[in-house]
Amino acid sequence: MDEVVQNRPLTKRQRAKLNNETVEDYLELPMESGKKKLLTEEEEALRRSEVARRRKNQSIQRAEKDKEDTINRLLKKQASKSKRVIKDDGEDKEGQAAGTKQQEDRTRLHYVNNKEGSSLSIPMSHTIQEVFGNQPKPQVKGEARCEVEACNNLKKYVTKKTGKKVCSLEHYRLVESA
C-alpha cells in the first residue's frame, strides 16, 4: 500500500499508516479455521463406525430397490405378453374356449398365424372355388394414347379441366380452349 489513490477517501488504517500513527488494536481472527479438528481416538472410532453403518444401510436399501425394480419389470413384461387367462389348475381358458368353438361350428374357416407358421383350414363342406372364387386374371393395360381426333401418339399430359390424355402442349391447349 505504498501508493494511495488520492481520489478515493482513505480508511482509518490507511490514514494511520500514511501518517505513521499507531493503529488501534484489531480483533484477531483464529488461524486454525482452515485446519482439520484433531479428534480423540474414541471420537475417530465413533465417526468411522457411524460412516460404516450409513454405508451398510445404503447398500441394503439399494439392493432392496434393485430387487423390487427387477420383480416389477418381470411382472409387467409377463402381464403384457400374456393374452391368456390361466386357471389355478393349470388349464388356460382361451385354449379350452377355442376347442369348443371349433367343435361347435365345423363350417367356419380357421386361420392360424403363429411362430410355427400360418395355416388356413377349410372344412370339407366347402370347395376351394367357393372360398376363393374364380379370380379374374389381371388385365394388362395398353399404353395410354392421345385422345385428340386423328392422333395416335403416346400420352404425356392429362388436361386439368377435362382430364383427357394428350401427347403435346399443342394438343393440351387445344383441348383446354374447347
FENMOTA-V910706 format. One record per residue. N is the residue number from 1. RES is the residue in one small letter. SS is DSSP state (hx for helix, st for strand, lp for the rest). D_LAST is the distance of its C-alpha to the last C-alpha in whole Angstrom. Layout:
BEGIN
n->N res->RES ss->SS d_last->D_LAST
n->N res->RES ss->SS d_last->D_LAST
END
This chain:
BEGIN
n->1 res->m ss->lp d_last->102
n->2 res->d ss->lp d_last->104
n->3 res->e ss->lp d_last->101
n->4 res->v ss->lp d_last->100
n->5 res->v ss->lp d_last->97
n->6 res->q ss->lp d_last->99
n->7 res->n ss->lp d_last->96
n->8 res->r ss->lp d_last->96
n->9 res->p ss->lp d_last->99
n->10 res->l ss->lp d_last->101
n->11 res->t ss->lp d_last->102
n->12 res->k ss->hx d_last->106
n->13 res->r ss->hx d_last->106
n->14 res->q ss->hx d_last->105
n->15 res->r ss->hx d_last->107
n->16 res->a ss->hx d_last->110
n->17 res->k ss->hx d_last->109
n->18 res->l ss->hx d_last->109
n->19 res->n ss->lp d_last->112
n->20 res->n ss->lp d_last->114
n->21 res->e ss->lp d_last->115
n->22 res->t ss->lp d_last->115
n->23 res->v ss->lp d_last->112
n->24 res->e ss->lp d_last->113
n->25 res->d ss->lp d_last->113
n->26 res->y ss->lp d_last->109
n->27 res->l ss->lp d_last->108
n->28 res->e ss->lp d_last->108
n->29 res->l ss->lp d_last->105
n->30 res->p ss->lp d_last->106
n->31 res->m ss->hx d_last->106
n->32 res->e ss->hx d_last->105
n->33 res->s ss->hx d_last->102
n->34 res->g ss->hx d_last->100
n->35 res->k ss->lp d_last->102
n->36 res->k ss->lp d_last->102
n->37 res->k ss->lp d_last->105
n->38 res->l ss->lp d_last->107
n->39 res->l ss->lp d_last->108
n->40 res->t ss->lp d_last->111
n->41 res->e ss->hx d_last->111
n->42 res->e ss->hx d_last->110
n->43 res->e ss->hx d_last->107
n->44 res->e ss->hx d_last->106
n->45 res->a ss->hx d_last->106
n->46 res->l ss->hx d_last->105
n->47 res->r ss->hx d_last->102
n->48 res->r ss->hx d_last->101
n->49 res->s ss->hx d_last->102
n->50 res->e ss->hx d_last->99
n->51 res->v ss->hx d_last->97
n->52 res->a ss->hx d_last->97
n->53 res->r ss->hx d_last->97
n->54 res->r ss->hx d_last->94
n->55 res->r ss->hx d_last->92
n->56 res->k ss->hx d_last->93
n->57 res->n ss->hx d_last->92
n->58 res->q ss->hx d_last->88
n->59 res->s ss->hx d_last->88
n->60 res->i ss->hx d_last->89
n->61 res->q ss->hx d_last->86
n->62 res->r ss->hx d_last->84
n->63 res->a ss->hx d_last->85
n->64 res->e ss->hx d_last->84
n->65 res->k ss->hx d_last->81
n->66 res->d ss->hx d_last->80
n->67 res->k ss->hx d_last->81
n->68 res->e ss->hx d_last->79
n->69 res->d ss->hx d_last->76
n->70 res->t ss->hx d_last->76
n->71 res->i ss->hx d_last->77
n->72 res->n ss->hx d_last->74
n->73 res->r ss->hx d_last->72
n->74 res->l ss->hx d_last->73
n->75 res->l ss->hx d_last->73
n->76 res->k ss->hx d_last->69
n->77 res->k ss->hx d_last->68
n->78 res->q ss->hx d_last->70
n->79 res->a ss->hx d_last->69
n->80 res->s ss->hx d_last->65
n->81 res->k ss->hx d_last->65
n->82 res->s ss->lp d_last->67
n->83 res->k ss->lp d_last->65
n->84 res->r ss->lp d_last->68
n->85 res->v ss->lp d_last->71
n->86 res->i ss->st d_last->74
n->87 res->k ss->lp d_last->77
n->88 res->d ss->lp d_last->80
n->89 res->d ss->lp d_last->82
n->90 res->g ss->lp d_last->79
n->91 res->e ss->lp d_last->77
n->92 res->d ss->st d_last->73
n->93 res->k ss->hx d_last->71
n->94 res->e ss->hx d_last->68
n->95 res->g ss->hx d_last->69
n->96 res->q ss->hx d_last->71
n->97 res->a ss->hx d_last->69
n->98 res->a ss->hx d_last->66
n->99 res->g ss->hx d_last->69
n->100 res->t ss->hx d_last->69
n->101 res->k ss->hx d_last->66
n->102 res->q ss->hx d_last->65
n->103 res->q ss->hx d_last->68
n->104 res->e ss->hx d_last->67
n->105 res->d ss->lp d_last->64
n->106 res->r ss->lp d_last->64
n->107 res->t ss->lp d_last->60
n->108 res->r ss->lp d_last->58
n->109 res->l ss->lp d_last->57
n->110 res->h ss->st d_last->59
n->111 res->y ss->st d_last->57
n->112 res->v ss->st d_last->59
n->113 res->n ss->st d_last->58
n->114 res->n ss->st d_last->61
n->115 res->k ss->lp d_last->62
n->116 res->e ss->lp d_last->64
n->117 res->g ss->st d_last->60
n->118 res->s ss->st d_last->58
n->119 res->s ss->st d_last->58
n->120 res->l ss->st d_last->57
n->121 res->s ss->st d_last->59
n->122 res->i ss->lp d_last->58
n->123 res->p ss->lp d_last->61
n->124 res->m ss->lp d_last->62
n->125 res->s ss->lp d_last->61
n->126 res->h ss->lp d_last->57
n->127 res->t ss->lp d_last->56
n->128 res->i ss->hx d_last->53
n->129 res->q ss->hx d_last->51
n->130 res->e ss->hx d_last->51
n->131 res->v ss->hx d_last->51
n->132 res->f ss->hx d_last->48
n->133 res->g ss->lp d_last->46
n->134 res->n ss->lp d_last->45
n->135 res->q ss->lp d_last->42
n->136 res->p ss->lp d_last->39
n->137 res->k ss->lp d_last->39
n->138 res->p ss->lp d_last->36
n->139 res->q ss->lp d_last->33
n->140 res->v ss->lp d_last->32
n->141 res->k ss->lp d_last->28
n->142 res->g ss->lp d_last->27
n->143 res->e ss->lp d_last->25
n->144 res->a ss->lp d_last->21
n->145 res->r ss->st d_last->19
n->146 res->c ss->lp d_last->16
n->147 res->e ss->lp d_last->13
n->148 res->v ss->lp d_last->12
n->149 res->e ss->lp d_last->13
n->150 res->a ss->lp d_last->16
n->151 res->c ss->lp d_last->17
n->152 res->n ss->lp d_last->20
n->153 res->n ss->lp d_last->20
n->154 res->l ss->st d_last->21
n->155 res->k ss->lp d_last->19
n->156 res->k ss->lp d_last->19
n->157 res->y ss->st d_last->16
n->158 res->v ss->st d_last->15
n->159 res->t ss->lp d_last->12
n->160 res->k ss->lp d_last->13
n->161 res->k ss->lp d_last->10
n->162 res->t ss->lp d_last->10
n->163 res->g ss->lp d_last->13
n->164 res->k ss->lp d_last->12
n->165 res->k ss->st d_last->14
n->166 res->v ss->st d_last->14
n->167 res->c ss->lp d_last->16
n->168 res->s ss->lp d_last->16
n->169 res->l ss->hx d_last->14
n->170 res->e ss->hx d_last->13
n->171 res->h ss->hx d_last->11
n->172 res->y ss->hx d_last->10
n->173 res->r ss->hx d_last->9
n->174 res->l ss->hx d_last->6
n->175 res->v ss->hx d_last->5
n->176 res->e ss->hx d_last->6
n->177 res->s ss->hx d_last->4
n->178 res->a ss->lp d_last->0
END
